[in-house]
Amino acid sequence: MQACPYRKIRPLGEGSMGDVHLCVDVQQRRLVVVKWLRAELHEGSQAAIRFRREAELMAGANFPGVIKVEEWGVDEFGRTWMAMEFVDGLMPSAVIGPGDCWSVHRLLAGVGKSLDDLHGLGVVHRDLKPENVLLRSSVDGWEPVIIDLGIAKWLAQETATASGSVFGTPHYMSPEQCRDTKHVGPATDRYAVAVIIFELLAGRRPFEGRTIPELLRQHLESPVPELQIPKRVRTGAIRDNAAKATLPAPNLDAFMRKAMAKEPRLRFGSGREMADEFERAARADGLWEVPAPSDMTPLFPALTHPLAEIIIDGESRQRFDVRHGPLVMGRHESCQLVLGSPRLSRLHACVYLHRGRVWAADLHSQNGTLFQGRALTPGVPMPFPTGGQTAVFTLYNRNVAVRLCAH
């Protein structure tokens, strides 16, 4: 068995079935996301077999609004892994304010279409929640992407079903999922999307039980509460003196009652139908406000110093545009900066761009990395100083200065 070809930068999440890391692909100079199953789930286990089957299925699919699965393998420790594209984006709540129906519709239209595509492939997500959706930059502002396919979580469902435990995230679970985690379908995913929509519109979730049993009982029995959408100003902010003032939304309330109906057959039949009906309801309630072009700001500020100039022993060596991919330093010939020292790891440290900032990271090197005189903890990157200043890496006994430059 070969080692996974990607080197870990930092963890992105951890669950009962495995963990997810942001990684660097040195050969193609890019960032990727890699999900590993836990070591105890060996290659021949049912979980690993299911994991590979789902990875193979998704690797053959190419949907614009769904994170792309690129490859999978088994590493030298027997851990099954899967590599996915990296999406540089923000959670919906960081971009969409309460009552912003136009933006909520944009999210719903994108996620709804992606779910229709997945459901057409026979895939049901089963654990949609805001953390599983990112907004990434596009030519006209942003677009939603489902970033966690729930593949490892689908495996957990088999164990949960056998043990009688709950599978899913309780705040976003459909009534049928609360009753029986095994027999769920596309309507379950659309229910979760409806809860996400409610939360974005109202600034709160529809059900907030103090305990999990109470929360599940609300999904099963309680009527969908009214939205009580906060009043907004044109900038999208809520007035301080009007934070408690809400707008009536009878048509959107009717939409939510259907979208979150207790019986799956009474809900909307597709993501596209949901998006169309949401727009109609928002317009009927007078809450459809198309933003001016000047309000469509980029998700991240423009990088003013995108060029990383490498300086060794006072001599400028090379320049790399960090917008085109990470810069890796080490003694392996595939590194962008190759340093011939046996004390260095093959892949020692890297510089990369994430959310409009440039970061420095140690790649779990054997002898460690100093950045600006401070030890870099593996898995905990540090931001570069702003304003085009020069930063110094100490890779064991080699000093490398990196100066961020404008064009």
N, C-alpha and C positions, 0 to 999 in steps of 0.2 A: 504493500500500500504506500502511495506517495503522500508527501506532506501537502497540505492545502497551500496553493501558490500565493495566497494573499497574506499580508502581514497586518496584525491588529494595531489600530491606532487608539481607539477608545471604545468602551462598552456603550451600547445604545439601549439595552434592555436585558432582562433576565426573567425566565419563567420556570415552571415546574418541569418542562420538557427540554429546556436548552437555554442558550443565550445568543445574543445578537451583538455584533461588533461592526463599527466603522473600520474599514480596512483599506490598504493601499495596494493597487495593482501596479507593480514597478514596471513590468514589461510594457504595458500600454499607457502608463502614466495617467492614472485615473483613480478615483475613489470608488469603492464598492461596499456593499453591505453583505455580511456573511452570517448565516444562522447555523449554529452547531447544535446537534442533539447532545444530551448529556451522555457521559462516558458509559453509564450503566445500561443505556439503550444501545446495545451492541449491534453490529452490522446485520446479524440474522434475526433480530427481534422483530416482532410485528410492527412496533412503532417505526423502526428504521425502514422496513419494507414499505409501509404506508407513506412515510416521508419521501422516499425516493419515487414512489408512484405519482404522488402529487407534484413533485418537482419536475418529473418528466412531462407530465401533462401540461404544467404551466410554462415549461421551457419552450413548448411548441406554440404557445399563444402569444399574440402581440396586440395588446389593447392599449390605446393612448392614455387612458386614465388609470391603469393598473401597473404597479411596479413590475418590471420585467425580471423573470427568473432566467439566469444565464447558464449556469451549470451546477452540477453537484458532484460529490465524491466522498471518499472515506479516507481520513488522514492516517498517519502512522500510528496513532493511538486508538484506532478503531472507531473514531467519532465520525458520524455522517454529517456532512455539511452541505450547504446550498448557498450559492452566490447570487445576489440580486443587484440591480442597478442602484446607484446612490441618488436620492432625491434631496436636493438642497432647498428646503422650504420652511414654512411656518404652520403652526396649528391654526385651524379656522378661527378660533376665538381671538387670536392675536391680530386678525385682519378684519373680521366681520363683527361690527358692533350690534347690540340689540336693536331690533326694529329695522335693520337694513335688508329689506325684502329683496331688492334687486340682487344683492350679493348672495343672499341665502339661496335664491333661485339659481344663480350661476353654479353654486356648489351642488345643489340638488340635481340640476341637469347633468352635470359632469359625473357625479357619483352614481346617479341613477342609470345613465347609459353604460357605465362600467359594470354595474351589477347586472344589467340586462345581458351584457356580453358574457359575464362569468356564468350566469344562470343558464344561458344557452349552451355553455360548455359542460354543464352538469355540476358546476362548482357552487356550493353554498358557503358563504364566509363563516357565519355563525357567531362572530364576535366583533361586529362593527362598533366602533366608538370613536370619539374625536381624536384620540391619540393615534388611530390607525389611518387618519387622513391628513395629508399635508397639502398646503397650497404652494406651488412652485411658480416661478416667474415664467411668463409667456409674452408673446409679442403684443398682446392687448391687456397686459396687467398680470393676471395669475390664472392658474387652472388647478383643479383638485386632482390628487392622485391617491389611490388606495395603496398604502405603503406596506401594510402587514396583511398578507393573504391568510393569516390564521392557520397555516399549514401545520405548525407544531401544535397549535391548540386543537385542531381537528383530531390529532392523535390522542390528546388528553381526553377527548370526548369518550373514546372507547373505555378508558379506565373509569371515567366519571360515571358512565352508564352502568358499568358493572358494580360499582361501589354504591351507587345511589346518590352520589354527590352532585352539586350544581356545576354545570359547565357554562361559561359565559361571564359577561360583566353585568351584575344585577341591575344597574341603573338603565341598561339598554336592552334587557332581555324581553322577548315577546312572551305573552301568556302561555303559548304552547311550548315554548322553551322552558318556562318555569315548571310546567307539568311533566314534560318528557324531553330530555335533551337529545334523545335518539331520533325522533321522528319530527324533523323540522325541514322547511323548504324555503324557497325564495321569499315568501311572504315574511319570514322571520327577519331576513336582512332588511327588507323595506320598513318593517316596524322599527328597527334600530335606527335607520336613517331618519325616520319621523321624529324619534326622540332627540336626535342630534339637532334637527331643524328647530324643534320646540325650544331647546336650550339656547340656540343662537338667537332666536327671535326675542325670547323673554328674558334672557340673562339668567335663567335658572332651569333646572330639570323639572319635568312634570311630576315625578314621584321622588320623595326624599325620606324613605323610611329610616328609622333610627337603628333598625337591625335588618339583617338580610331576610329573615322570614317575613317581617313586616313589609319590606320593600317588594318582595315577590307577591305578597298578598295584594298590594296596591296594583301591580301590573295585572293580576288576575281578576280583581273585583272592582277597583275604584274607577269612577268615570274620569275621562281626561279633563283636567282643569282648564279654565279659560287662560288664554295666553297672557293677558295684561301687559301688552307691549309698551315699554317706556317711550315717552315722547322724545324725538330727536330734533336736532337742528341740522342745517344743511351740511355742516362739516362732519356729521356723523357722531358728534359727541352728545352726551346727555347733559342737559342743564343742571347745575348744582341745586337750584331752587325748584327744579321740576322732576327730581329723581323719582318721586313717588307718583307723579302724574302718568297715567297710562292712556293708551288709545283704544277705542273699541275696535274689535276685529271679528265681527260675527261670521264672515265668510271663511276667514282663516281658522276660526275655531271649528267650523263645520269640516273644513279640510282635515284638521288634526284628529277629529273624532273618527273620520273614516280611515285615515292613515294609521291610527293606533287602535283600530277596532279589535275587540277581544277575539273574534273569530277570524282566522286568516282569509277565508273566502269573502269576507265583507270589505277587505282592504283594496287598495288600488292594485291593478293587475300587472303593472310594470313600472319601472323607474321613469320612463318617458311619460306615462299617464300621470304619475305623481307631479312631475315638473310642470306639465301643461295645466293641471288643475290648480297647482299652487300659484302660478302666474295669474290665472283668471281670478282667484280669490283675493290675491293681494291688490290687483287693480280694482276689484269691486269694493274693497275696503278703503280705497284711496291711499294705499301705502306703497305704491309702486313709484319709486323715485330713481330715475336713471342718473348716475353721477356724471358730472361734467368731465371732459377730457383732462382738465387741470387737476381733478381730484383723483385720477388714476395714477397714484404714485407707485414707484417700484417697491417691491418687497424689501429690498436691501439698498442701502446707499451705494452709489457708484464708487468703485475702488479707485482712489486718486493716485496710488503708487502701486501699480500691478506688477512691476518688473522686479524680480529678486536678483540682485547682482552679487555674485560670489567673490569674496576677497580673501585670499590666503597669503600670509606673509607680506601684506601691504600691496599685493598685486591683484588687479581685477582679472578674474578668470573667464566667467561666463555670465550670461543673463538668461533668466527663465521667466516667462509670463505665467504667474500663478493661476490666472484665469483659465489656462489651457491644461492644467493638471498639477498634481503635487510634485515637489522636488524632494528626492530621496538621496540621502548621503550614507555611504558605507563603502566597504571594500569589494562588493560584488560588481562585476562588470556591467550589470543591468542598471545600476544606480545612475542618476543624473550627474551626481558628483562622486567620482570614484577616488577613494583615498587609500593608498597602499600602506596600510599599517596592520600587522597581525593582531594588534590589541583591539581593533574595531570589529564589530559584528558585521556580517555580510550586508544586512540592512540595518543601519544603526539609528538614524533619526530622519525626520521629514518636516517639510514646510508645506502647508496646504491652505486652501481658501474654503471657508465655510461661513455662510450667513453674512457675507460682506466683510468679514475679518480674516486676517492672515494669522495662522496658528503654527506653533512649534510643538513637535511631539517626539518623544523617545519611542522607538519601535521595539520595546522589550529587549534592549541591547544587553550584552553580558556585563560590560563594565560601566554602563550608565552614561548619561548626558547632562552637561550643565548648559543652561540657557540664561544669559545675562548674570552669570555667577550663581544661579540657583539650580539645584538638582531637579531635573524633570522626572516626575513620577510616571512610570509607564501607565498608560491609560488615562492620564490627566494632562491634556495639552495646555499650553500657556499662550496667550495672545501676544502678537508682536506689538512693540510700541508704535503708536500712530504718528503720522507726520513725516514719514520717510526717514526715520532714524535708523542707525546701524545697530544690529543686534549680533551678539557673539555666541556661537556654539562652542563648547569644549567637548569634543568627542574623545573621551579618555585623555590622551595627551596631544590631540590635534585641535588647534583653534581655527575656526572658520567663521568669518564675518559675513553677514548677509545684510545688504542694504536694499531697502525697498525704494524704487525709483519711479518717477513718472515717465511718460512716454518720451 
